[in-house]
């Protein structure tokens, strides 16, 4: 009798061990396999799906407040968390009122198509070039948030938006518009928060500038950023580029743009094309313009197809 019971138990155990996993176990493994390395940041694009809803995934974004807006539960803090940690947090929220069990899947899309770039320089935490997502409208304030936000010494009321004129080609002139981002953020004046276009440049000035003023060097240089104008103002375009680490590998050295910060000039007279390559190779100092406070030196880069 004892031997018979042992055989029955062994047979039952064998059946249990060889049974396929329950759906809930499979779904738990799916959540456990989510990315637990990369932390989310403003501007990140994700697919969001609750398996039990039996609906296709939707696209969500981490907004300027570091949150994702989700159906049923609204905004959830996301910045600084991994997709796995965030998915488990959302699971807990959904299981309070909406689901007996929720399997939440949040992932980075396989492809993140870009519709161009925007350069952000000056008093932001991470000044550099950023891609414009194909399915998201980026404004001046959200682009600054993408760059980590303004630093404590930033003058958010005098942000410059520099945009290529005409057909948007690199050979054309540039327009320059002042945006009060501080007013947009503090007073909610979102009508003034312009949408970003490919090739735009955003300059965030500092509150306390140097006595002689500052200039901005952006684009195809090794160390883009802000330079102080020295007493007596002997800073030229070529010197400013050299002080910014020199040209990058694909810089257009013969067509550097000097964009004047003098708002009294007509728009079509504010952009000057400077052949810095010729100036440096032939020592043509007479062709090397002296920069003025608030000027922008913009070095375009060649587009290389691989």
C-alpha positions in Angstrom: 0.0 0.0 0.0 2.8 2.4 0.9 4.6 1.6 -2.3 1.4 2.2 -4.3 1.0 5.7 -2.7 4.6 6.6 -3.4 4.2 5.6 -7.0 1.0 7.7 -7.3 2.7 10.7 -5.7 5.7 10.4 -8.0 3.5 10.2 -11.0 1.5 13.3 -10.0 4.6 15.2 -9.3 6.0 14.3 -12.7 2.8 15.5 -14.4 3.0 18.8 -12.5 6.6 19.4 -13.4 6.0 18.7 -17.0 2.8 20.9 -17.3 3.2 24.1 -19.3 3.5 27.3 -17.2 0.4 29.2 -16.4 -0.4 32.4 -18.3 0.2 34.4 -15.1 3.7 32.9 -14.8 4.6 33.7 -18.4 3.4 37.3 -18.0 5.4 37.7 -14.8 8.5 36.5 -16.6 7.8 39.0 -19.4 7.8 41.9 -16.8 10.9 40.5 -15.2 12.7 40.7 -18.5 12.1 44.4 -19.0 15.1 46.7 -19.2 16.5 47.4 -15.7 19.7 49.2 -16.8 18.9 52.4 -18.6 17.2 55.1 -16.6 14.5 57.2 -18.2 14.9 60.9 -19.0 12.9 63.8 -20.4 12.0 63.2 -24.0 12.3 59.4 -23.9 9.7 57.6 -26.1 8.2 54.3 -24.9 5.6 51.7 -25.9 3.1 51.0 -23.2 0.9 47.9 -23.0 -1.3 46.2 -20.4 -1.6 42.6 -21.6 -5.0 42.0 -19.9 -6.6 44.8 -21.9 -5.9 42.9 -25.1 -5.2 46.2 -26.9 -2.2 47.1 -29.1 0.6 49.1 -27.4 0.5 52.9 -27.4 3.3 55.4 -27.5 4.0 57.5 -24.4 6.7 60.2 -23.7 8.5 61.4 -20.6 7.4 65.0 -20.6 9.2 68.1 -19.3 8.0 67.3 -15.7 9.6 63.9 -15.9 6.2 62.1 -16.1 4.3 59.8 -18.4 0.6 60.4 -19.0 -1.2 57.0 -18.9 -4.8 55.9 -19.5 -6.9 55.3 -16.3 -4.3 56.5 -13.8 -3.0 59.8 -15.4 0.5 61.2 -14.8 3.2 58.9 -13.2 6.7 60.0 -12.3 9.1 58.3 -14.7 12.4 60.2 -14.9 15.3 58.4 -13.2 13.6 55.0 -13.2 14.1 52.0 -15.4 11.3 50.7 -17.6 11.1 47.6 -15.4 10.8 49.6 -12.1 8.2 51.9 -13.7 6.2 49.0 -15.1 6.0 47.3 -11.6 4.9 50.7 -10.1 2.2 51.1 -12.7 1.1 47.5 -12.1 0.5 48.3 -8.4 -1.5 51.4 -9.3 -3.7 49.5 -11.8 -4.4 46.6 -9.4 -5.9 49.0 -6.8 -9.1 49.8 -8.8 -8.9 48.5 -12.3 -7.4 45.0 -12.6 -7.2 41.9 -10.4 -3.9 41.3 -12.1 -2.1 43.7 -14.5 0.9 42.7 -16.7 2.5 46.0 -17.7 5.0 46.1 -20.6 7.0 49.3 -21.2 9.8 49.2 -23.7 12.0 51.4 -25.9 10.8 51.2 -29.5 13.1 49.3 -31.9 13.6 52.4 -34.0 13.5 56.1 -33.0 13.2 58.0 -36.3 14.5 61.5 -36.2 13.2 64.5 -38.3 16.3 66.6 -37.8 18.4 68.2 -35.0 18.4 71.2 -32.7 21.5 72.7 -31.1 21.1 73.9 -27.5 23.9 76.0 -26.0 24.6 78.3 -23.1 23.4 78.0 -19.5 21.8 74.5 -19.7 23.0 71.4 -17.9 23.8 69.4 -21.1 24.5 71.7 -24.0 24.8 69.7 -27.3 22.9 68.7 -30.4 19.6 66.8 -30.0 17.5 64.7 -32.4 14.0 65.8 -33.1 11.6 62.8 -32.8 9.5 62.2 -35.8 6.2 61.8 -33.8 6.6 64.4 -31.2 6.4 68.2 -31.3 9.3 69.7 -29.4 9.0 73.4 -28.3 11.6 75.8 -27.0 10.8 75.0 -23.3 10.7 71.2 -23.8 13.9 71.3 -25.8 15.6 73.1 -22.9 14.1 70.4 -20.5 15.6 67.8 -22.8 19.0 69.4 -22.3 18.6 68.9 -18.5 16.9 72.3 -17.9 18.5 75.7 -17.2 21.3 76.2 -14.8 20.9 78.3 -11.7 22.6 81.3 -13.3 20.5 81.2 -16.5 18.6 84.2 -17.8 15.4 82.4 -18.9 13.8 85.6 -20.0 16.2 86.3 -22.8 16.5 82.9 -24.6 17.5 83.3 -28.3 15.9 81.1 -31.0 18.0 81.2 -34.1 16.4 79.9 -37.2 17.6 79.5 -40.9 15.7 81.8 -43.2 14.0 81.1 -46.5 14.2 77.4 -47.5 16.1 76.5 -44.4 19.3 75.7 -46.2 22.7 76.1 -44.5 23.7 78.7 -47.1 20.9 81.1 -46.2 20.7 83.8 -43.5 19.5 83.4 -39.9 16.7 85.0 -38.0 17.0 85.6 -34.2 14.1 85.8 -31.9 14.0 86.4 -28.1 11.8 84.0 -26.1 10.8 84.5 -22.5 11.0 80.9 -21.4 10.7 81.9 -17.7 7.3 83.5 -18.4 6.2 80.4 -20.3 7.1 78.1 -17.4 6.0 80.4 -14.5 2.9 82.0 -16.0 1.8 79.3 -18.5 2.2 81.5 -21.6 2.3 78.5 -23.9 1.3 80.5 -26.9 4.8 81.9 -26.9 6.4 78.5 -26.7 7.4 78.1 -30.4 7.7 74.7 -32.0 11.3 73.6 -33.0 12.3 73.1 -36.6 15.2 71.1 -38.0 18.4 73.2 -37.8 17.2 75.5 -35.0 19.6 76.8 -32.4 18.6 77.7 -28.9 20.9 80.0 -26.8 20.3 80.4 -23.0 22.3 83.3 -21.7 23.7 83.7 -18.2 22.4 86.3 -15.7 25.8 87.7 -14.8 27.8 88.0 -18.0 31.5 89.0 -18.1 32.3 92.7 -18.1 33.1 92.6 -21.8 30.2 90.4 -22.7 30.1 86.9 -24.1 29.9 85.1 -27.5 28.5 81.7 -28.3 30.4 79.1 -30.4 28.2 76.2 -31.6 28.1 73.4 -34.1 31.2 71.8 -35.6 33.8 72.6 -33.0 35.3 70.3 -30.4 34.3 72.3 -27.3 31.1 74.4 -28.1 30.0 76.8 -25.5 30.3 80.4 -24.2 33.4 82.6 -24.5 34.1 85.8 -22.6 34.9 88.8 -24.7 38.3 90.1 -23.4 38.9 93.8 -22.4 39.8 95.7 -25.5 38.0 93.1 -27.6 40.6 91.4 -29.7 38.6 88.2 -30.1 38.1 87.3 -33.8 36.1 84.5 -35.4 39.2 82.3 -36.0 40.5 82.9 -32.4 37.1 82.0 -31.0 37.1 78.7 -32.9 40.6 77.9 -31.7 39.6 78.6 -28.1 36.7 76.3 -28.6 39.0 73.3 -29.4 39.2 73.9 -33.1 37.1 72.5 -35.9 35.5 69.1 -35.6 36.1 66.4 -38.2 33.3 67.3 -40.5 33.2 71.0 -40.0 32.5 73.3 -43.0 35.6 75.5 -42.4 35.1 77.7 -45.4 31.5 78.8 -44.5 31.4 79.7 -40.9 28.4 81.9 -39.9 28.9 85.0 -37.7 25.4 86.0 -36.5 25.3 89.5 -35.0 23.7 90.1 -31.6 22.9 93.7 -32.6 19.1 93.8 -32.8 19.3 97.3 -34.4 20.7 95.7 -37.7 18.2 94.7 -40.4 17.7 90.9 -40.4 19.3 90.4 -43.8 22.5 92.1 -42.5 23.0 90.1 -39.3 24.6 87.0 -40.9 28.1 87.0 -42.3 29.8 84.1 -44.0 33.5 83.8 -43.0 36.1 81.5 -44.7 38.1 80.6 -41.6 40.0 77.9 -43.5 41.4 80.5 -45.8 42.1 82.9 -42.9 44.1 80.3 -41.1 46.0 78.9 -44.1 46.9 82.2 -45.6 47.1 84.4 -42.6 44.5 86.8 -43.9 43.9 88.8 -40.7 42.0 91.5 -42.5 39.3 89.0 -43.3 39.0 87.8 -39.7 36.0 89.7 -38.2 36.2 90.8 -34.5 33.2 89.4 -32.7 30.9 91.5 -30.5 29.1 90.7 -27.3 26.1 88.4 -27.9 27.3 87.3 -31.3 26.9 83.7 -32.3 29.5 81.8 -34.3 27.9 78.8 -35.9 29.9 76.1 -37.7 27.9 73.9 -39.9 28.9 70.3 -40.5 29.0 68.2 -43.7 26.4 65.5 -43.8 28.2 62.2 -44.4 26.3 59.2 -45.7 27.6 55.8 -44.7 
